[in-house]
């Protein structure tokens, strides 16, 4: 039985979608059958981060309506074995999605995948709640500034209230000079919410290059960001990967 991981953020601009694409690609490269589902209804762009814009033929509303079966709606990545993608519908409001049908679909898909990533909309609206209600684990992505950490903290509080059992924090786009100041901020957020840190990812121009070229970051072998995302992926599998919070 696979695990459903919702990836959320308190506000936009944290690199949440890029994090979904990077961590999922790393897990697939490690041999785990991995599915990415875009829950950002109407504002979808996970296909761009995955480099699958031309390969998406349907979205999850087509499955819910019975128009197409899951195996035909889900697209396989052309370059990364074990990586699959299911798009969000472009013209459906989050509040109009049938929650029971989504839960049934995810339970069905868990039989076929080791990891299912839900790219939740930024903020804590209906799409966020739908993702949280179906998640076994949640990753909250924040940047290193205090405002972003605080927004992430609010998202973690909401996830906790919605019953998500395991909540982990990813601090993204960190510059080396910010590390010392960041440690206190992270500790405060973790102490308040009870979520654990799962990774710190440095600012890396390869992240932007991979998005613009629609090439997953895992294919950039020399990327520091790719190595940190790989560490996060390995931790999600239960591997004990040391975390150095003083050096990127």
Backbone as CSV, one residue per row, in Angstrom:
resi,resn,N_x,N_y,N_z,CA_x,CA_y,CA_z,C_x,C_y,C_z
1,UNK,0.839,-1.199,0.000,0.000,0.000,0.000,0.868,1.240,0.000
2,UNK,0.642,2.128,-0.950,1.457,3.325,-1.076,1.112,4.395,-0.066
3,UNK,1.917,5.428,-0.043,1.740,6.556,0.869,1.392,7.802,0.063
4,UNK,0.382,8.540,0.546,-0.010,9.802,-0.081,0.649,10.950,0.672
5,UNK,1.387,11.776,-0.059,2.113,12.902,0.533,1.596,14.195,-0.082
6,UNK,0.967,15.024,0.738,0.533,16.347,0.282,1.678,17.327,0.471
7,UNK,1.946,18.119,-0.543,2.998,19.137,-0.460,2.315,20.497,-0.515
8,UNK,2.515,21.285,0.546,1.771,22.528,0.712,2.709,23.673,1.060
9,UNK,2.160,24.885,1.034,2.898,26.065,1.472,1.898,27.090,1.976
10,UNK,2.364,27.964,2.879,1.469,28.980,3.407,1.077,30.000,2.361
11,UNK,2.000,30.331,1.471,1.757,31.263,0.373,2.535,30.792,-0.850
12,UNK,2.272,31.432,-1.985,2.967,31.061,-3.206,4.397,31.574,-3.234
13,UNK,5.162,31.057,-4.196,6.517,31.552,-4.397,7.592,30.865,-3.599
14,UNK,7.264,29.776,-2.914,8.258,29.084,-2.089,9.026,28.017,-2.853
15,UNK,8.583,27.696,-4.065,9.185,26.586,-4.796,8.519,25.263,-4.477
16,UNK,7.255,25.320,-4.054,6.521,24.105,-3.681,6.407,23.121,-4.836
17,UNK,5.968,23.620,-5.987,5.777,22.730,-7.130,7.101,22.155,-7.615
18,UNK,8.150,22.971,-7.615,9.478,22.466,-7.977,9.938,21.403,-6.992
19,UNK,9.566,21.554,-5.722,9.911,20.556,-4.709,9.211,19.238,-4.989
20,UNK,7.924,19.303,-5.339,7.193,18.085,-5.704,7.905,17.365,-6.843
21,UNK,8.209,18.112,-7.905,8.844,17.513,-9.080,10.199,16.911,-8.735
22,UNK,10.986,17.623,-7.932,12.339,17.162,-7.617,12.330,15.930,-6.724
23,UNK,11.555,15.966,-5.640,11.544,14.834,-4.705,10.924,13.606,-5.365
24,UNK,9.844,13.802,-6.099,9.214,12.673,-6.786,10.157,12.053,-7.815
25,UNK,10.874,12.887,-8.549,11.829,12.378,-9.541,12.935,11.573,-8.871
26,UNK,13.389,12.045,-7.718,14.439,11.325,-6.987,13.943,9.964,-6.513
27,UNK,12.724,9.915,-5.993,12.174,8.634,-5.541,12.021,7.666,-6.708
28,UNK,11.572,8.181,-7.846,11.457,7.329,-9.028,12.820,6.809,-9.456
29,UNK,13.832,7.680,-9.410,15.189,7.268,-9.777,15.734,6.218,-8.815
30,UNK,15.244,6.234,-7.573,15.651,5.234,-6.584,14.911,3.907,-6.760
31,UNK,13.960,3.877,-7.691,13.263,2.632,-7.986,11.859,2.527,-7.438
32,UNK,11.330,3.601,-6.864,9.983,3.583,-6.300,8.969,4.077,-7.335
33,UNK,7.893,3.328,-7.483,6.823,3.781,-8.384,6.167,5.017,-7.774
34,UNK,6.225,6.115,-8.505,5.843,7.411,-7.952,4.880,8.124,-8.894
35,UNK,3.807,8.639,-8.313,2.802,9.380,-9.070,2.685,10.795,-8.514
36,UNK,2.685,11.781,-9.394,2.461,13.182,-9.018,1.083,13.603,-9.518
37,UNK,0.265,14.141,-8.617,-1.061,14.628,-8.992,-1.129,16.122,-8.710
38,UNK,-1.493,16.879,-9.716,-1.645,18.324,-9.562,-3.042,18.616,-9.020
39,UNK,-3.107,19.171,-7.803,-4.389,19.542,-7.198,-4.662,21.038,-7.330
40,UNK,-3.773,21.756,-8.008,-3.941,23.203,-8.129,-4.898,23.492,-9.279
41,UNK,-6.179,23.235,-9.016,-7.211,23.315,-10.043,-7.278,24.723,-10.634
42,UNK,-7.205,24.813,-11.954,-7.295,26.086,-12.646,-5.967,26.805,-12.804
43,UNK,-5.003,26.515,-11.946,-3.701,27.200,-12.001,-2.560,26.198,-12.144
44,UNK,-2.838,25.085,-12.723,-1.899,23.965,-12.777,-0.598,24.333,-13.489
45,UNK,0.521,23.886,-12.939,1.807,24.045,-13.642,2.812,22.967,-13.263
46,UNK,2.341,21.931,-12.566,3.240,20.830,-12.227,3.763,20.143,-13.479
47,UNK,2.959,20.122,-14.530,3.405,19.504,-15.781,4.650,20.188,-16.331
48,UNK,4.758,21.511,-16.121,5.933,22.249,-16.589,7.164,21.833,-15.795
49,UNK,7.039,21.787,-14.468,8.181,21.415,-13.626,8.655,19.996,-13.893
50,UNK,7.729,19.126,-14.262,8.086,17.738,-14.558,8.565,17.552,-15.997
51,UNK,8.341,18.559,-16.842,8.672,18.404,-18.252,7.707,17.495,-18.977
52,UNK,6.405,17.583,-18.609,5.413,16.672,-19.176,4.238,17.403,-19.819
53,UNK,4.454,18.641,-20.206,3.372,19.424,-20.806,2.793,18.739,-22.040
54,UNK,3.649,18.153,-22.845,3.199,17.542,-24.097,2.695,16.114,-23.912
55,UNK,2.793,15.588,-22.694,2.456,14.178,-22.485,1.173,13.985,-21.684
56,UNK,0.598,15.073,-21.187,-0.617,14.970,-20.392,-1.830,14.948,-21.313
57,UNK,-2.608,13.865,-21.250,-3.730,13.704,-22.178,-5.087,13.872,-21.499
58,UNK,-5.112,13.846,-20.166,-6.373,13.949,-19.435,-6.072,14.493,-18.044
59,UNK,-7.118,14.732,-17.253,-6.925,15.199,-15.885,-7.782,14.375,-14.936
60,UNK,-7.624,14.621,-13.628,-8.300,13.726,-12.689,-9.828,13.874,-12.715
61,UNK,-10.347,15.004,-13.199,-11.806,15.130,-13.304,-12.363,14.185,-14.368
62,UNK,-11.559,13.863,-15.378,-11.991,12.907,-16.398,-12.156,11.513,-15.802
63,UNK,-11.302,11.183,-14.830,-11.434,9.894,-14.147,-12.661,9.905,-13.254
64,UNK,-12.840,10.999,-12.490,-13.965,11.078,-11.554,-15.306,11.018,-12.277
65,UNK,-15.351,11.565,-13.494,-16.602,11.564,-14.257,-16.841,10.249,-14.984
66,UNK,-15.848,9.371,-14.989,-15.977,8.099,-15.677,-15.673,8.169,-17.156
67,UNK,-15.154,9.309,-17.616,-14.844,9.486,-19.037,-13.680,8.613,-19.479
68,UNK,-12.731,8.402,-18.570,-11.516,7.666,-18.910,-11.037,6.909,-17.678
69,UNK,-10.353,5.821,-17.884,-9.847,5.030,-16.758,-8.525,5.610,-16.266
70,UNK,-8.159,5.350,-15.002,-6.909,5.899,-14.470,-5.680,5.526,-15.290
71,UNK,-5.614,4.285,-15.757,-4.413,3.867,-16.474,-4.241,4.600,-17.802
72,UNK,-5.337,5.096,-18.374,-5.244,5.870,-19.614,-5.030,7.358,-19.344
73,UNK,-5.512,7.835,-18.205,-5.384,9.264,-17.879,-3.998,9.613,-17.356
74,UNK,-3.359,8.658,-16.698,-2.050,8.910,-16.090,-0.955,8.765,-17.142
75,UNK,-0.062,9.753,-17.182,1.019,9.767,-18.174,2.331,9.314,-17.553
76,UNK,3.108,8.578,-18.316,4.420,8.112,-17.872,5.493,9.084,-18.345
77,UNK,6.451,9.388,-17.467,7.507,10.324,-17.837,8.368,9.739,-18.950
78,UNK,8.723,10.545,-19.943,9.477,10.016,-21.083,10.926,9.679,-20.778
79,UNK,11.486,10.247,-19.700,12.918,10.048,-19.434,13.210,9.374,-18.101
80,UNK,12.289,9.452,-17.150,12.542,8.915,-15.810,11.613,7.739,-15.553
81,UNK,12.189,6.567,-15.470,11.413,5.366,-15.207,10.757,5.455,-13.837
82,UNK,9.560,4.913,-13.713,8.790,4.854,-12.461,8.092,6.161,-12.102
83,UNK,8.231,7.205,-12.919,7.617,8.497,-12.613,6.391,8.714,-13.498
84,UNK,5.262,9.036,-12.848,4.002,9.218,-13.563,3.322,10.509,-13.115
85,UNK,2.380,10.979,-13.937,1.767,12.286,-13.689,0.283,12.273,-14.045
86,UNK,-0.502,12.960,-13.199,-1.927,13.157,-13.456,-2.244,14.636,-13.255
87,UNK,-2.788,15.254,-14.277,-2.998,16.698,-14.280,-4.258,17.101,-13.522
88,UNK,-4.299,18.382,-13.135,-5.501,18.988,-12.565,-6.398,19.486,-13.691
89,UNK,-7.704,19.530,-13.469,-8.594,20.110,-14.479,-8.397,21.615,-14.570
90,UNK,-8.453,22.180,-15.772,-8.174,23.610,-15.933,-9.333,24.532,-15.589
91,UNK,-10.570,24.007,-15.572,-11.725,24.902,-15.449,-12.691,24.495,-14.333
92,UNK,-12.206,23.773,-13.351,-13.065,23.315,-12.257,-12.679,24.028,-10.970
93,UNK,-13.662,24.497,-10.214,-13.376,25.141,-8.937,-13.078,24.077,-7.884
94,UNK,-12.127,24.310,-6.986,-11.800,23.311,-5.960,-13.007,22.880,-5.147
95,UNK,-13.903,23.819,-4.843,-15.067,23.490,-4.022,-16.086,22.615,-4.748
96,UNK,-15.933,22.476,-6.078,-16.846,21.641,-6.854,-16.325,20.215,-7.045
97,UNK,-15.148,19.935,-6.535,-14.583,18.589,-6.656,-15.278,17.659,-5.666
98,UNK,-15.649,16.487,-6.106,-16.304,15.483,-5.263,-15.264,14.855,-4.332
99,UNK,-15.302,15.229,-3.055,-14.279,14.777,-2.110,-14.294,13.263,-1.931
100,UNK,-15.473,12.681,-1.857,-15.570,11.231,-1.666,-14.984,10.486,-2.860
101,UNK,-15.240,11.001,-4.057,-14.709,10.361,-5.263,-13.192,10.476,-5.323
102,UNK,-12.651,11.621,-4.882,-11.196,11.791,-4.841,-10.572,10.796,-3.874
103,UNK,-11.172,10.648,-2.704,-10.651,9.700,-1.713,-10.674,8.276,-2.248
104,UNK,-11.755,7.928,-2.919,-11.864,6.586,-3.500,-10.797,6.365,-4.568
105,UNK,-10.570,7.375,-5.402,-9.549,7.264,-6.447,-8.163,7.092,-5.838
106,UNK,-7.841,7.888,-4.832,-6.514,7.796,-4.216,-6.308,6.444,-3.549
107,UNK,-7.329,5.931,-2.894,-7.208,4.602,-2.282,-6.966,3.536,-3.340
108,UNK,-7.590,3.700,-4.487,-7.367,2.770,-5.597,-5.933,2.880,-6.119
109,UNK,-5.452,4.103,-6.277,-4.112,4.318,-6.820,-3.015,3.868,-5.862
110,UNK,-3.285,3.900,-4.570,-2.290,3.464,-3.584,-1.919,1.997,-3.757
111,UNK,-2.775,1.246,-4.416,-2.474,-0.159,-4.677,-1.396,-0.315,-5.753
112,UNK,-1.202,0.737,-6.562,-0.292,0.638,-7.708,0.995,1.429,-7.554
113,UNK,1.063,2.306,-6.533,2.223,3.185,-6.384,2.788,3.126,-4.975
114,UNK,4.099,3.311,-4.885,4.756,3.402,-3.581,4.539,4.774,-2.948
115,UNK,4.601,5.815,-3.784,4.407,7.188,-3.307,3.488,7.933,-4.269
116,UNK,2.534,8.660,-3.697,1.664,9.538,-4.475,1.807,10.942,-3.909
117,UNK,2.293,11.861,-4.734,2.465,13.249,-4.309,1.286,14.086,-4.791
118,UNK,0.707,14.836,-3.875,-0.344,15.792,-4.214,0.250,17.191,-4.134
119,UNK,0.276,17.884,-5.260,0.729,19.275,-5.274,-0.465,20.149,-4.918
120,UNK,-0.555,20.533,-3.642,-1.700,21.301,-3.155,-1.576,22.764,-3.559
121,UNK,-2.702,23.454,-3.720,-2.631,24.896,-3.993,-1.977,25.631,-2.830
122,UNK,-1.296,26.733,-3.116,-0.727,27.552,-2.051,-1.853,28.144,-1.208
123,UNK,-1.551,28.405,0.071,-2.575,28.926,0.963,-3.344,27.802,1.625
124,UNK,-4.440,28.154,2.301,-5.194,27.157,3.074,-6.672,27.158,2.672
125,UNK,-6.925,27.216,1.367,-8.279,27.218,0.841,-8.833,25.821,0.635
126,UNK,-9.917,25.674,-0.149,-10.573,24.376,-0.354,-9.652,23.308,-0.938
127,UNK,-8.807,23.683,-1.900,-7.893,22.703,-2.490,-6.882,22.189,-1.492
128,UNK,-6.396,23.066,-0.628,-5.479,22.682,0.449,-6.151,21.671,1.369
129,UNK,-7.390,21.961,1.762,-8.103,21.067,2.683,-8.385,19.718,2.036
130,UNK,-8.721,19.723,0.749,-8.964,18.465,0.044,-7.705,17.608,0.028
131,UNK,-6.560,18.233,-0.230,-5.297,17.495,-0.227,-4.992,16.946,1.159
132,UNK,-5.180,17.781,2.184,-4.851,17.376,3.552,-5.703,16.205,4.020
133,UNK,-6.974,16.221,3.674,-7.887,15.172,4.138,-7.526,13.801,3.576
134,UNK,-6.764,13.779,2.497,-6.409,12.507,1.863,-4.941,12.136,2.040
135,UNK,-4.219,12.888,2.864,-2.772,12.693,2.984,-2.405,11.853,4.197
136,UNK,-1.436,10.967,4.006,-0.828,10.255,5.128,0.268,11.109,5.756
137,UNK,0.952,11.858,4.917,2.066,12.713,5.326,1.946,14.036,4.583
138,UNK,2.458,15.104,5.181,2.491,16.396,4.488,3.883,16.996,4.583
139,UNK,4.322,17.567,3.490,5.529,18.384,3.469,5.098,19.832,3.295
140,UNK,5.567,20.692,4.171,5.295,22.122,4.047,6.578,22.800,3.590
141,UNK,6.498,23.514,2.475,7.670,24.160,1.890,7.630,25.646,2.221
142,UNK,8.713,26.129,2.824,8.840,27.548,3.153,10.220,28.023,2.740
143,UNK,10.357,29.330,2.570,11.679,29.901,2.329,12.275,30.338,3.661
144,UNK,13.478,30.881,3.607,14.227,31.103,4.843,13.868,32.390,5.572
145,UNK,13.075,33.276,4.947,12.732,34.519,5.637,11.646,34.271,6.676
146,UNK,11.597,35.136,7.669,10.691,34.957,8.800,9.230,34.911,8.364
147,UNK,8.842,35.775,7.420,7.450,35.811,6.971,7.038,34.483,6.338
148,UNK,7.922,33.904,5.529,7.609,32.638,4.873,7.536,31.497,5.880
149,UNK,8.456,31.480,6.845,8.414,30.457,7.888,7.115,30.573,8.677
150,UNK,6.699,31.803,8.960,5.453,32.005,9.715,4.243,31.538,8.907
151,UNK,4.230,31.824,7.598,3.152,31.325,6.748,3.143,29.800,6.732
152,UNK,4.333,29.215,6.661,4.435,27.762,6.703,3.940,27.201,8.019
153,UNK,4.208,27.918,9.085,3.749,27.499,10.410,2.222,27.452,10.460
154,UNK,1.573,28.451,9.865,0.105,28.457,9.820,-0.417,27.262,9.020
155,UNK,0.258,26.967,7.909,-0.146,25.808,7.112,0.008,24.523,7.914
156,UNK,1.096,24.411,8.669,1.307,23.220,9.488,0.238,23.091,10.564
157,UNK,-0.163,24.209,11.148,-1.226,24.185,12.154,-2.534,23.674,11.555
158,UNK,-2.861,24.150,10.349,-4.076,23.693,9.685,-4.002,22.206,9.341
159,UNK,-2.859,21.755,8.871,-2.687,20.335,8.556,-2.882,19.478,9.795
160,UNK,-2.353,19.948,10.903,-2.517,19.226,12.167,-3.996,19.144,12.546
161,UNK,-4.721,20.257,12.405,-6.148,20.273,12.736,-6.953,19.359,11.821
162,UNK,-6.498,19.216,10.579,-7.202,18.378,9.611,-6.836,16.905,9.737
163,UNK,-5.985,16.583,10.698,-5.720,15.190,11.016,-4.566,14.538,10.297
164,UNK,-3.705,15.317,9.660,-2.535,14.722,9.006,-1.582,14.218,10.084
165,UNK,-1.232,12.948,10.003,-0.467,12.327,11.082,0.988,12.731,11.146
166,UNK,1.605,12.955,9.998,3.029,13.277,9.946,3.225,14.534,9.100
167,UNK,3.812,15.558,9.691,4.042,16.822,8.995,5.521,17.148,9.070
168,UNK,6.123,17.405,7.923,7.554,17.690,7.869,7.785,19.018,7.152
169,UNK,8.827,19.724,7.566,9.140,21.045,7.024,10.327,20.976,6.072
170,UNK,10.171,21.580,4.888,11.260,21.769,3.931,11.541,23.265,3.845
171,UNK,12.774,23.659,4.124,13.153,25.063,3.971,13.932,25.177,2.664
172,UNK,13.396,25.956,1.750,13.878,25.988,0.371,14.566,27.315,0.052
173,UNK,15.454,27.278,-0.931,16.127,28.473,-1.478,16.910,29.219,-0.400
174,UNK,17.696,28.474,0.354,18.461,29.042,1.469,19.850,29.452,0.991
175,UNK,20.270,30.647,1.370,21.627,31.115,1.083,22.522,30.795,2.275
176,UNK,23.782,30.424,2.035,24.674,30.029,3.140,24.728,31.047,4.270
177,UNK,24.714,32.340,3.941,24.840,33.352,4.993,23.597,33.431,5.881
178,UNK,22.493,32.785,5.444,21.258,32.824,6.228,21.159,31.691,7.244
179,UNK,22.085,30.741,7.192,21.925,29.521,7.978,21.869,29.777,9.480
180,UNK,22.771,30.607,10.002,22.817,30.815,11.451,21.519,31.449,11.953
181,UNK,21.064,32.493,11.267,19.814,33.132,11.666,18.632,32.187,11.493
182,UNK,18.685,31.371,10.455,17.582,30.481,10.137,17.357,29.437,11.215
183,UNK,18.423,28.983,11.861,18.299,27.901,12.827,17.316,28.241,13.940
184,UNK,17.419,29.450,14.489,16.514,29.855,15.564,15.077,29.922,15.071
185,UNK,14.875,30.458,13.873,13.532,30.571,13.308,12.906,29.203,13.104
186,UNK,13.677,28.262,12.564,13.178,26.901,12.354,12.843,26.247,13.687
187,UNK,13.731,26.377,14.660,13.496,25.770,15.971,12.206,26.282,16.587
188,UNK,11.955,27.588,16.468,10.730,28.167,17.026,9.491,27.586,16.351
189,UNK,9.536,27.471,15.021,8.392,26.936,14.283,8.150,25.476,14.635
190,UNK,9.213,24.703,14.723,9.089,23.284,15.046,8.547,23.101,16.461
191,UNK,9.047,23.891,17.399,8.581,23.791,18.780,7.099,24.134,18.888
192,UNK,6.651,25.112,18.109,5.262,25.564,18.201,4.296,24.544,17.609
193,UNK,4.646,23.957,16.480,3.728,23.080,15.760,4.003,21.601,16.026
194,UNK,5.240,21.268,16.310,5.590,19.875,16.528,5.998,19.148,15.267
195,UNK,6.175,19.879,14.167,6.620,19.261,12.914,8.131,19.127,12.916
196,UNK,8.623,18.138,12.207,10.061,17.910,12.131,10.612,18.439,10.813
197,UNK,11.850,18.868,10.869,12.555,19.315,9.666,12.991,18.095,8.862
198,UNK,12.724,18.114,7.552,13.150,16.993,6.712,14.223,17.398,5.710
199,UNK,14.461,18.708,5.551,15.513,19.103,4.629,15.642,20.602,4.458
200,UNK,16.876,21.035,4.203,17.181,22.417,3.858,17.819,22.401,2.475
201,UNK,17.236,23.151,1.556,17.681,23.138,0.160,18.285,24.496,-0.184
202,UNK,19.514,24.528,-0.699,20.157,25.810,-1.005,19.581,26.481,-2.242
203,UNK,19.755,27.788,-2.299,19.457,28.524,-3.531,20.329,27.948,-4.647
204,UNK,19.723,27.614,-5.780,20.447,26.917,-6.842,19.862,27.330,-8.187
205,UNK,20.692,27.938,-9.024,20.203,28.393,-10.329,19.733,27.233,-11.201
206,UNK,20.209,26.021,-10.916,19.779,24.867,-11.702,18.287,24.592,-11.539
207,UNK,17.713,24.998,-10.397,16.277,24.832,-10.194,15.511,25.640,-11.237
208,UNK,15.951,26.871,-11.470,15.286,27.724,-12.455,15.546,27.213,-13.871
209,UNK,16.765,26.759,-14.118,17.084,26.225,-15.439,16.234,25.002,-15.750
210,UNK,16.087,24.121,-14.766,15.323,22.898,-14.991,13.861,23.217,-15.279
211,UNK,13.310,24.220,-14.569,11.912,24.602,-14.798,11.737,25.210,-16.184
212,UNK,12.638,26.109,-16.557,12.519,26.776,-17.854,12.732,25.818,-19.018
213,UNK,13.586,24.831,-18.792,13.862,23.853,-19.847,12.935,22.645,-19.772
214,UNK,12.068,22.635,-18.756,11.157,21.515,-18.513,11.924,20.200,-18.417
215,UNK,13.008,20.255,-17.640,13.844,19.084,-17.394,13.943,18.867,-15.890
216,UNK,13.549,17.715,-15.360,13.598,17.498,-13.913,14.988,17.737,-13.334
217,UNK,15.020,18.309,-12.143,16.278,18.688,-11.503,17.168,17.478,-11.245
218,UNK,16.588,16.315,-11.062,17.371,15.117,-10.766,18.366,14.808,-11.885
219,UNK,18.111,15.329,-13.085,19.008,15.088,-14.214,20.222,16.009,-14.208
220,UNK,20.258,16.971,-13.260,21.400,17.881,-13.124,22.330,17.321,-12.046
221,UNK,23.258,16.492,-12.441,24.063,15.719,-11.496,24.895,16.587,-10.559
222,UNK,25.330,17.757,-11.007,26.202,18.600,-10.189,25.432,19.608,-9.340
223,UNK,24.144,19.546,-9.375,23.323,20.517,-8.663,23.303,20.236,-7.162
224,UNK,23.657,21.254,-6.352,23.558,21.105,-4.894,22.104,20.909,-4.473
225,UNK,21.204,21.630,-5.141,19.792,21.474,-4.834,19.320,20.057,-5.088
226,UNK,19.746,19.466,-6.198,19.353,18.095,-6.522,19.828,17.128,-5.447
227,UNK,21.034,17.332,-4.930,21.556,16.438,-3.889,20.732,16.542,-2.610
228,UNK,20.312,17.762,-2.263,19.510,17.936,-1.047,18.112,17.348,-1.228
229,UNK,17.544,17.489,-2.423,16.243,16.871,-2.677,16.350,15.348,-2.634
230,UNK,17.471,14.817,-3.104,17.688,13.378,-3.017,17.750,12.935,-1.561
231,UNK,18.392,13.730,-0.710,18.423,13.414,0.724,17.009,13.364,1.298
232,UNK,16.173,14.330,0.909,14.784,14.348,1.386,14.055,13.092,0.925
233,UNK,14.245,12.714,-0.333,13.604,11.510,-0.862,14.032,10.279,-0.073
234,UNK,15.301,10.176,0.214,15.793,9.021,0.968,15.225,8.998,2.377
235,UNK,15.080,10.162,2.999,14.477,10.218,4.338,13.020,9.766,4.303
236,UNK,12.316,10.091,3.222,10.920,9.660,3.102,10.793,8.146,3.016
237,UNK,11.824,7.487,2.539,11.794,6.020,2.472,12.127,5.378,3.811
238,UNK,12.508,6.192,4.795,12.879,5.672,6.101,14.364,5.544,6.312
239,UNK,15.148,5.901,5.303,16.601,5.822,5.439,17.103,6.905,6.391
240,UNK,18.070,6.551,7.203,18.652,7.495,8.161,19.742,8.301,7.460
241,UNK,19.381,9.477,6.992,20.315,10.349,6.273,20.656,11.529,7.175
242,UNK,21.915,11.673,7.594,22.287,12.789,8.477,21.948,14.136,7.844
243,UNK,21.548,15.080,8.696,21.208,16.412,8.219,22.128,17.431,8.870
244,UNK,22.843,18.170,8.032,23.744,19.207,8.517,23.044,20.551,8.372
245,UNK,22.603,21.136,9.496,21.889,22.411,9.455,22.832,23.603,9.536
246,UNK,24.139,23.345,9.556,25.111,24.435,9.642,25.868,24.667,8.338
247,UNK,25.685,23.740,7.403,26.405,23.862,6.136,25.552,23.311,5.010
248,UNK,25.507,24.029,3.899,24.728,23.581,2.745,25.583,22.746,1.798
